[in-house]
Amino acid sequence: MEKYVINGGHPLKGEVEISGAKNAAVAIIPAALTVNGICRLENIPQISDVDMLLTILRHLGAKVRMINPSAVEIDCRQVSLRDSPYDLMRKIRASYYLIGAMLARFGKAKTTMPGGCNFGVRPIDQHIKGLTAIGADLDVRNGFVFADARGGRMSGGRVYLDKVSVGATMNIMIAAVLANGKTVIENAAREPHIVDLANFLNSMGADVRGAGTDCIKVNGVERLHGGTYTIIPDQIEAGTYMIAAAATQGEVLIKNVIPKHLECISAKLRETGTEVSESGDSVLVRGASKMNHISLKTLPYPGFPTDMQPQMSVLLCLADGTSVITEGIYDNRFKYVNELRRMGACIEVDGRVAIIEGGHRLTGAPVAACDLRAGAAMVIAGLCAQGRTEIEDIHYIERGYQDMVGKLRNLGADIRIVEYPDMEAAEESLEIG
Ligand code: EPZ
């Protein structure tokens, strides 16, 4: 087993390079199933969710060749549905994109219900509503999702999403690209990774228009050809390092970003008194010795991202006064607060609202990552806490952050990965023995 060990109190200084966007890559990789040719993807992040999806494609018969650590060639022309790796599919949320991709390619699909971080109910009813509207019959039973295109090919159609859903928007888009007709998705999500998926599909010969607005139109085509596509930088990784710089009162140049994607994060950081300046494809963040309390609510893009909520909570523990964070997307995304309380945080949670009493220095403690972004928040807490913090369950963090320890050490952080015995496994083996 591995954990992070952090000795806090070192301001982050220097430059950090942002990697490719996880939530773009985990949609684009399954979408390669719709391409009748070789897809070369550049700037893919080296994270376990990407590894998992490439492994799933290999199990389905795709040829997957790593060109270098951040570039891969995927050839799905020999793929069949004979032996889908259901044990892998159920481990990640993005496996639901395989439904849309298989429906587009084969006119049928069988996957597991998706896995992913657990912060409340995460249904897929909007995926089902949309895929049904454009020509598929879906059935969820025994933990599996079964889908069949009526007549063997998706027909296109119109759907109004009852909830702004990133996953449903992208899944319907993927399923629609080879449909025998036109698809209109209304009340669509507008995140940067949705635009990136549309740009990828269009670079392979699809006809997707309006991505980034709340109305996306897809004219189905007969086939998609191969090509090369470079994935955008990760908005949430960039935001995480921005907050880490602010929380440690450091000065960090965050490179390879699209400042437009960070506008809401930059705006809220400036409200705390943190200095954020943009130039080209970089943002410079200078922490303030005294920070103001603020209020925010997480919203679909271009609002403040829910995936930045735990990280911002840590920062606001250090601000003067009382801050309020309202979680506008998920029912229960404050589970990490109990871990932060072990480090001295004063946060009260009532449903979707967290009241954060600032002005308290955090102190190091043994804690655990409860999900991907909560884990990143615990790292930030450890970086600015007094003393030593140990973080277990770091596999969550490694699902979405490329080489976080290496990048932070380059910025002067005292953080390292430490092996420790898996006592639970040892006890189990003793019981068995
Ligand atoms: C994507 O999840 C991201 N994951 C999440 O990032 C992110 O938090 C979320 O979008 C919101 O931005 C990936 O892209 C792999 P949604 P997704 O569908 O698609 C409800 C991270 O840390 N909903 O936009 O599952 C849902 O319960 C991860 O990188 C339905 O009710 O999110 C939620 O309350 C965590 N029915 C809201 O909509 C549905 O059919 C938004 O969910 C679908 C969603």
Boltz pocket constraint, residues with backbone or C-beta under 6 A from the ligand:
constraints:
  - pocket:
      binder: B
      contacts: [[A, 22], [A, 23], [A, 26], [A, 93], [A, 94], [A, 117], [A, 121], [A, 122], [A, 123], [A, 124], [A, 125], [A, 126], [A, 127], [A, 128], [A, 163], [A, 164], [A, 165], [A, 166], [A, 167], [A, 168], [A, 189], [A, 306], [A, 307], [A, 329], [A, 330], [A, 331], [A, 372], [A, 373], [A, 400]]
      max_distance: 6.0
